[in-house]
Amino acid sequence: MPEYRLYKLHPDHGHITAAEELHAADDHEALHAIHSLGHDVPVELWSGRRKIGQVAPAPQGAAFWPNPLIKPLDEALG
């Protein structure tokens, strides 16, 4: 299983403020995992020397990033 490293970046100057390990089957699964977590700062996902992607912080006050495949509750209930 490939290993990835998630770097949290300072929102003002972009320097790394924290890092954590992430295990995923592939790049797609790793990107899905970091998108579903929602972050309050920008993050970058790396696999060794290869940058997989960067994710912007969740909008202010958002508890999570909405999943476009799931209908909002009011639409689901009709």
N, CA, C and O atoms as a Tinker XYZ file with bonds, in Angstrom:
   312  protein
     1  N      0.850000   -1.176000    0.000000    73     2
     2  CA     0.000000    0.000000    0.000000    64     1     3
     3  C      0.900000    1.245000    0.000000    63     2     4     5
     4  O      1.743000    1.399000    0.884000    81     3
     5  N      0.723000    2.126000   -0.984000    73     3     6
     6  CA     1.564000    3.329000   -1.054000    64     5     7
     7  C      1.413000    4.233000    0.161000    63     6     8     9
     8  O      0.342000    4.338000    0.758000    81     7
     9  N      2.502000    4.873000    0.503000    73     7    10
    10  CA     2.490000    5.820000    1.612000    64     9    11
    11  C      2.517000    7.239000    1.061000    63    10    12    13
    12  O      3.212000    7.538000    0.090000    81    11
    13  N      1.757000    8.085000    1.695000    73    11    14
    14  CA     1.668000    9.485000    1.299000    64    13    15
    15  C      1.958000   10.352000    2.516000    63    14    16    17
    16  O      1.860000    9.898000    3.657000    81    15
    17  N      2.312000   11.586000    2.261000    73    15    18
    18  CA     2.539000   12.542000    3.333000    64    17    19
    19  C      1.686000   13.766000    3.039000    63    18    20    21
    20  O      1.726000   14.320000    1.940000    81    19
    21  N      0.920000   14.176000    4.032000    73    19    22
    22  CA     0.056000   15.339000    3.931000    64    21    23
    23  C      0.722000   16.496000    4.666000    63    22    24    25
    24  O      0.980000   16.411000    5.867000    81    23
    25  N      0.994000   17.564000    3.947000    73    23    26
    26  CA     1.627000   18.742000    4.537000    64    25    27
    27  C      0.596000   19.839000    4.725000    63    26    28    29
    28  O     -0.091000   20.220000    3.777000    81    27
    29  N      0.487000   20.348000    5.945000    73    27    30
    30  CA    -0.379000   21.496000    6.216000    64    29    31
    31  C      0.455000   22.760000    6.031000    63    30    32    33
    32  O      1.568000   22.863000    6.546000    81    31
    33  N     -0.102000   23.725000    5.284000    73    31    34
    34  CA     0.631000   24.937000    4.942000    64    33    35
    35  C      0.061000   26.143000    5.674000    63    34    36    37
    36  O     -1.145000   26.238000    5.898000    81    35
    37  N      0.948000   27.065000    6.044000    73    35    38
    38  CA     0.502000   28.309000    6.663000    64    37    39
    39  C     -0.278000   29.103000    5.616000    63    38    40    41
    40  O      0.215000   29.282000    4.502000    81    39
    41  N     -1.485000   29.585000    5.941000    73    39    42
    42  CA    -2.309000   30.254000    4.932000    64    41    43
    43  C     -1.731000   31.566000    4.401000    63    42    44    45
    44  O     -2.084000   31.990000    3.301000    81    43
    45  N     -0.855000   32.210000    5.158000    73    43    46
    46  CA    -0.312000   33.493000    4.719000    64    45    47
    47  C      0.954000   33.363000    3.881000    63    46    48    49
    48  O      1.084000   34.021000    2.850000    81    47
    49  N      1.895000   32.512000    4.319000    73    47    50
    50  CA     3.172000   32.440000    3.610000    64    49    51
    51  C      3.459000   31.081000    2.986000    63    50    52    53
    52  O      4.479000   30.929000    2.314000    81    51
    53  N      2.594000   30.086000    3.186000    73    51    54
    54  CA     2.739000   28.802000    2.515000    64    53    55
    55  C      3.781000   27.864000    3.066000    63    54    56    57
    56  O      4.009000   26.800000    2.490000    81    55
    57  N      4.430000   28.224000    4.173000    73    55    58
    58  CA     5.425000   27.314000    4.762000    64    57    59
    59  C      4.728000   26.148000    5.445000    63    58    60    61
    60  O      3.607000   26.277000    5.936000    81    59
    61  N      5.397000   25.027000    5.470000    73    59    62
    62  CA     4.849000   23.827000    6.107000    64    61    63
    63  C      4.781000   24.041000    7.616000    63    62    64    65
    64  O      5.761000   24.438000    8.246000    81    63
    65  N      3.608000   23.769000    8.183000    73    63    66
    66  CA     3.430000   23.905000    9.633000    64    65    67
    67  C      3.264000   22.557000   10.322000    63    66    68    69
    68  O      3.499000   22.442000   11.525000    81    67
    69  N      2.858000   21.530000    9.563000    73    67    70
    70  CA     2.682000   20.195000   10.132000    64    69    71
    71  C      2.670000   19.182000    9.007000    63    70    72    73
    72  O      2.429000   19.525000    7.849000    81    71
    73  N      2.930000   17.936000    9.352000    73    71    74
    74  CA     2.892000   16.854000    8.370000    64    73    75
    75  C      2.330000   15.613000    9.038000    63    74    76    77
    76  O      2.520000   15.391000   10.234000    81    75
    77  N      1.635000   14.808000    8.245000    73    75    78
    78  CA     1.131000   13.545000    8.768000    64    77    79
    79  C      1.163000   12.488000    7.670000    63    78    80    81
    80  O      1.047000   12.795000    6.484000    81    79
    81  N      1.321000   11.247000    8.089000    73    79    82
    82  CA     1.361000   10.119000    7.164000    64    81    83
    83  C     -0.062000    9.740000    6.777000    63    82    84    85
    84  O     -0.997000    9.874000    7.567000    81    83
    85  N     -0.204000    9.266000    5.554000    73    83    86
    86  CA    -1.495000    8.810000    5.053000    64    85    87
    87  C     -1.241000    7.557000    4.233000    63    86    88    89
    88  O     -0.343000    7.535000    3.391000    81    87
    89  N     -2.024000    6.518000    4.471000    73    87    90
    90  CA    -1.909000    5.277000    3.710000    64    89    91
    91  C     -3.148000    5.136000    2.842000    63    90    92    93
    92  O     -4.271000    5.269000    3.328000    81    91
    93  N     -2.947000    4.870000    1.572000    73    91    94
    94  CA    -4.045000    4.700000    0.634000    64    93    95
    95  C     -3.618000    3.731000   -0.456000    63    94    96    97
    96  O     -2.426000    3.524000   -0.684000    81    95
    97  N     -4.598000    3.141000   -1.126000    73    95    98
    98  CA    -4.308000    2.163000   -2.180000    64    97    99
    99  C     -3.679000    2.813000   -3.402000    63    98   100   101
   100  O     -2.838000    2.206000   -4.066000    81    99
   101  N     -4.088000    4.065000   -3.709000    73    99   102
   102  CA    -3.561000    4.741000   -4.886000    64   101   103
   103  C     -3.773000    6.249000   -4.732000    63   102   104   105
   104  O     -4.325000    6.711000   -3.734000    81   103
   105  N     -3.323000    7.008000   -5.741000    73   103   106
   106  CA    -3.423000    8.468000   -5.690000    64   105   107
   107  C     -4.876000    8.926000   -5.576000    63   106   108   109
   108  O     -5.184000    9.842000   -4.813000    81   107
   109  N     -5.759000    8.293000   -6.330000    73   107   110
   110  CA    -7.170000    8.676000   -6.329000    64   109   111
   111  C     -7.771000    8.533000   -4.931000    63   110   112   113
   112  O     -8.460000    9.434000   -4.453000    81   111
   113  N     -7.512000    7.416000   -4.286000    73   111   114
   114  CA    -8.034000    7.180000   -2.935000    64   113   115
   115  C     -7.443000    8.174000   -1.931000    63   114   116   117
   116  O     -8.142000    8.651000   -1.038000    81   115
   117  N     -6.165000    8.481000   -2.082000    73   115   118
   118  CA    -5.513000    9.435000   -1.178000    64   117   119
   119  C     -6.109000   10.834000   -1.339000    63   118   120   121
   120  O     -6.371000   11.515000   -0.348000    81   119
   121  N     -6.324000   11.261000   -2.583000    73   119   122
   122  CA    -6.935000   12.576000   -2.819000    64   121   123
   123  C     -8.358000   12.622000   -2.281000    63   122   124   125
   124  O     -8.769000   13.621000   -1.692000    81   123
   125  N     -9.105000   11.550000   -2.480000    73   123   126
   126  CA   -10.473000   11.493000   -1.950000    64   125   127
   127  C    -10.459000   11.621000   -0.422000    63   126   128   129
   128  O    -11.299000   12.310000    0.158000    81   127
   129  N     -9.514000   10.961000    0.209000    73   127   130
   130  CA    -9.423000   11.008000    1.669000    64   129   131
   131  C     -9.156000   12.424000    2.171000    63   130   132   133
   132  O     -9.785000   12.860000    3.134000    81   131
   133  N     -8.234000   13.150000    1.536000    73   131   134
   134  CA    -7.936000   14.488000    2.045000    64   133   135
   135  C     -9.048000   15.477000    1.715000    63   134   136   137
   136  O     -9.260000   16.430000    2.465000    81   135
   137  N     -9.758000   15.274000    0.615000    73   135   138
   138  CA   -10.898000   16.142000    0.304000    64   137   139
   139  C    -12.020000   15.929000    1.309000    63   138   140   141
   140  O    -12.677000   16.888000    1.713000    81   139
   141  N    -12.248000   14.688000    1.715000    73   139   142
   142  CA   -13.352000   14.401000    2.627000    64   141   143
   143  C    -13.070000   14.851000    4.054000    63   142   144   145
   144  O    -14.000000   15.019000    4.843000    81   143
   145  N    -11.800000   15.048000    4.396000    73   143   146
   146  CA   -11.464000   15.485000    5.752000    64   145   147
   147  C    -11.812000   16.944000    5.986000    63   146   148   149
   148  O    -12.234000   17.307000    7.084000    81   147
   149  N    -11.643000   17.790000    4.973000    73   147   150
   150  CA   -11.872000   19.225000    5.141000    64   149   151
   151  C    -10.796000   19.808000    6.054000    63   150   152   153
   152  O    -10.594000   19.317000    7.165000    81   151
   153  N    -10.127000   20.816000    5.609000    73   151   154
   154  CA    -9.040000   21.421000    6.371000    64   153   155
   155  C     -9.271000   22.913000    6.514000    63   154   156   157
   156  O     -9.911000   23.537000    5.668000    81   155
   157  N     -8.748000   23.477000    7.584000    73   155   158
   158  CA    -8.881000   24.920000    7.787000    64   157   159
   159  C     -7.687000   25.686000    7.235000    63   158   160   161
   160  O     -7.655000   26.915000    7.305000    81   159
   161  N     -6.706000   24.977000    6.688000    73   159   162
   162  CA    -5.537000   25.582000    6.036000    64   161   163
   163  C     -5.290000   24.832000    4.728000    63   162   164   165
   164  O     -5.769000   23.710000    4.569000    81   163
   165  N     -4.548000   25.430000    3.784000    73   163   166
   166  CA    -4.214000   24.684000    2.569000    64   165   167
   167  C     -3.346000   23.472000    2.900000    63   166   168   169
   168  O     -2.546000   23.514000    3.835000    81   167
   169  N     -3.505000   22.396000    2.135000    73   167   170
   170  CA    -2.696000   21.194000    2.335000    64   169   171
   171  C     -2.166000   20.707000    0.987000    63   170   172   173
   172  O     -2.777000   20.936000   -0.057000    81   171
   173  N     -1.024000   20.034000    1.031000    73   171   174
   174  CA    -0.450000   19.398000   -0.151000    64   173   175
   175  C     -0.252000   17.928000    0.151000    63   174   176   177
   176  O      0.119000   17.554000    1.263000    81   175
   177  N     -0.503000   17.099000   -0.843000    73   175   178
   178  CA    -0.328000   15.663000   -0.728000    64   177   179
   179  C      0.848000   15.248000   -1.598000    63   178   180   181
   180  O      0.906000   15.577000   -2.783000    81   179
   181  N      1.790000   14.518000   -0.995000    73   179   182
   182  CA     3.000000   14.076000   -1.690000    64   181   183
   183  C      3.171000   12.576000   -1.519000    63   182   184   185
   184  O      2.772000   11.994000   -0.510000    81   183
   185  N      3.774000   11.966000   -2.531000    73   183   186
   186  CA     4.213000   10.579000   -2.466000    64   185   187
   187  C      5.683000   10.595000   -2.842000    63   186   188   189
   188  O      6.026000   10.685000   -4.021000    81   187
   189  N      6.544000   10.507000   -1.855000    73   187   190
   190  CA     7.973000   10.648000   -2.101000    64   189   191
   191  C      8.272000   12.051000   -2.617000    63   190   192   193
   192  O      7.933000   13.038000   -1.964000    81   191
   193  N      8.905000   12.144000   -3.786000    73   191   194
   194  CA     9.222000   13.447000   -4.380000    64   193   195
   195  C      8.137000   13.928000   -5.339000    63   194   196   197
   196  O      8.277000   14.982000   -5.959000    81   195
   197  N      7.062000   13.163000   -5.460000    73   195   198
   198  CA     6.001000   13.452000   -6.416000    64   197   199
   199  C      4.822000   14.141000   -5.726000    63   198   200   201
   200  O      4.208000   13.582000   -4.817000    81   199
   201  N      4.518000   15.358000   -6.169000    73   199   202
   202  CA     3.373000   16.083000   -5.624000    64   201   203
   203  C      2.114000   15.555000   -6.294000    63   202   204   205
   204  O      1.992000   15.572000   -7.519000    81   203
   205  N      1.173000   15.082000   -5.469000    73   203   206
   206  CA    -0.067000   14.516000   -5.981000    64   205   207
   207  C     -1.104000   15.618000   -6.200000    63   206   208   209
   208  O     -1.817000   15.612000   -7.204000    81   207
   209  N     -1.188000   16.551000   -5.269000    73   207   210
   210  CA    -2.163000   17.622000   -5.404000    64   209   211
   211  C     -2.157000   18.560000   -4.220000    63   210   212   213
   212  O     -1.499000   18.318000   -3.208000    81   211
   213  N     -2.909000   19.639000   -4.373000    73   211   214
   214  CA    -3.064000   20.626000   -3.300000    64   213   215
   215  C     -4.551000   20.885000   -3.130000    63   214   216   217
   216  O     -5.298000   20.932000   -4.107000    81   215
   217  N     -4.978000   21.054000   -1.878000    73   215   218
   218  CA    -6.383000   21.283000   -1.573000    64   217   219
   219  C     -6.501000   22.576000   -0.782000    63   218   220   221
   220  O     -5.794000   22.785000    0.204000    81   219
   221  N     -7.401000   23.436000   -1.226000    73   219   222
   222  CA    -7.657000   24.695000   -0.533000    64   221   223
   223  C     -8.410000   24.414000    0.768000    63   222   224   225
   224  O     -9.039000   23.364000    0.907000    81   223
   225  N     -8.349000   25.335000    1.709000    73   223   226
   226  CA    -9.077000   25.133000    2.961000    64   225   227
   227  C    -10.584000   25.144000    2.735000    63   226   228   229
   228  O    -11.081000   25.738000    1.777000    81   227
   229  N    -11.301000   24.474000    3.637000    73   227   230
   230  CA   -12.759000   24.484000    3.586000    64   229   231
   231  C    -13.244000   25.910000    3.819000    63   230   232   233
   232  O    -12.597000   26.665000    4.544000    81   231
   233  N    -14.366000   26.291000    3.223000    73   231   234
   234  CA   -14.897000   27.638000    3.447000    64   233   235
   235  C    -15.124000   27.910000    4.932000    63   234   236   237
   236  O    -15.445000   27.003000    5.700000    81   235
   237  N    -14.955000   29.160000    5.319000    73   235   238
   238  CA   -15.116000   29.564000    6.723000    64   237   239
   239  C    -16.459000   29.077000    7.259000    63   238   240   241
   240  O    -17.501000   29.326000    6.653000    81   239
   241  N    -16.431000   28.397000    8.374000    73   239   242
   242  CA   -17.657000   27.941000    9.016000    64   241   243
   243  C    -18.192000   26.625000    8.480000    63   242   244   245
   244  O    -19.178000   26.112000    9.010000    81   243
   245  N    -17.583000   26.066000    7.456000    73   243   246
   246  CA   -18.060000   24.792000    6.914000    64   245   247
   247  C    -17.559000   23.650000    7.780000    63   246   248   249
   248  O    -16.374000   23.593000    8.111000    81   247
   249  N    -18.436000   22.759000    8.141000    73   247   250
   250  CA   -18.044000   21.610000    8.963000    64   249   251
   251  C    -17.357000   20.544000    8.124000    63   250   252   253
   252  O    -16.539000   19.783000    8.641000    81   251
   253  N    -17.681000   20.480000    6.831000    73   251   254
   254  CA   -17.086000   19.497000    5.939000    64   253   255
   255  C    -17.327000   19.936000    4.508000    63   254   256   257
   256  O    -18.161000   20.801000    4.236000    81   255
   257  N    -16.579000   19.321000    3.593000    73   255   258
   258  CA   -16.815000   19.563000    2.169000    64   257   259
   259  C    -18.007000   18.716000    1.771000    63   258   260   261
   260  O    -18.027000   17.522000    2.069000    81   259
   261  N    -18.997000   19.284000    1.112000    73   259   262
   262  CA   -20.142000   18.465000    0.699000    64   261   263
   263  C    -19.749000   17.456000   -0.376000    63   262   264   265
   264  O    -18.897000   17.737000   -1.219000    81   263
   265  N    -20.355000   16.316000   -0.341000    73   263   266
   266  CA   -20.111000   15.280000   -1.331000    64   265   267
   267  C    -21.130000   15.469000   -2.452000    63   266   268   269
   268  O    -22.330000   15.358000   -2.201000    81   267
   269  N    -20.689000   15.754000   -3.694000    73   267   270
   270  CA   -21.641000   16.008000   -4.775000    64   269   271
   271  C    -22.479000   14.796000   -5.153000    63   270   272   273
   272  O    -23.471000   14.936000   -5.868000    81   271
   273  N    -22.099000   13.604000   -4.686000    73   271   274
   274  CA   -22.866000   12.415000   -5.008000    64   273   275
   275  C    -24.007000   12.182000   -4.029000    63   274   276   277
   276  O    -24.851000   11.315000   -4.256000    81   275
   277  N    -24.041000   12.938000   -2.955000    73   275   278
   278  CA   -25.085000   12.787000   -1.949000    64   277   279
   279  C    -25.999000   14.003000   -2.023000    63   278   280   281
   280  O    -25.535000   15.141000   -1.966000    81   279
   281  N    -27.307000   13.755000   -2.151000    73   279   282
   282  CA   -28.255000   14.856000   -2.228000    64   281   283
   283  C    -28.431000   15.493000   -0.858000    63   282   284   285
   284  O    -28.382000   14.798000    0.156000    81   283
   285  N    -28.635000   16.811000   -0.815000    73   283   286
   286  CA   -28.961000   17.450000    0.467000    64   285   287
   287  C    -30.239000   16.835000    1.046000    63   286   288   289
   288  O    -31.084000   16.340000    0.300000    81   287
   289  N    -30.374000   16.865000    2.348000    73   287   290
   290  CA   -31.477000   16.222000    3.028000    64   289   291
   291  C    -32.832000   16.718000    2.523000    63   290   292   293
   292  O    -33.742000   15.913000    2.320000    81   291
   293  N    -32.983000   18.036000    2.317000    73   291   294
   294  CA   -34.263000   18.554000    1.873000    64   293   295
   295  C    -34.626000   18.048000    0.470000    63   294   296   297
   296  O    -35.809000   17.865000    0.183000    81   295
   297  N    -33.643000   17.817000   -0.409000    73   295   298
   298  CA   -33.919000   17.262000   -1.745000    64   297   299
   299  C    -34.261000   15.790000   -1.645000    63   298   300   301
   300  O    -35.132000   15.303000   -2.366000    81   299
   301  N    -33.582000   15.074000   -0.756000    73   299   302
   302  CA   -33.804000   13.651000   -0.612000    64   301   303
   303  C    -35.204000   13.356000   -0.065000    63   302   304   305
   304  O    -35.823000   12.357000   -0.430000    81   303
   305  N    -35.694000   14.234000    0.812000    73   303   306
   306  CA   -37.005000   14.026000    1.413000    64   305   307
   307  C    -38.137000   14.521000    0.518000    63   306   308   309
   308  O    -39.300000   14.178000    0.732000    81   307
   309  N    -37.794000   15.331000   -0.488000    73   307   310
   310  CA   -38.775000   15.807000   -1.452000    64   309   311
   311  C    -39.528000   16.941000   -0.915000    63   310   312
   312  O    -40.404000   17.477000   -1.593000    81   311
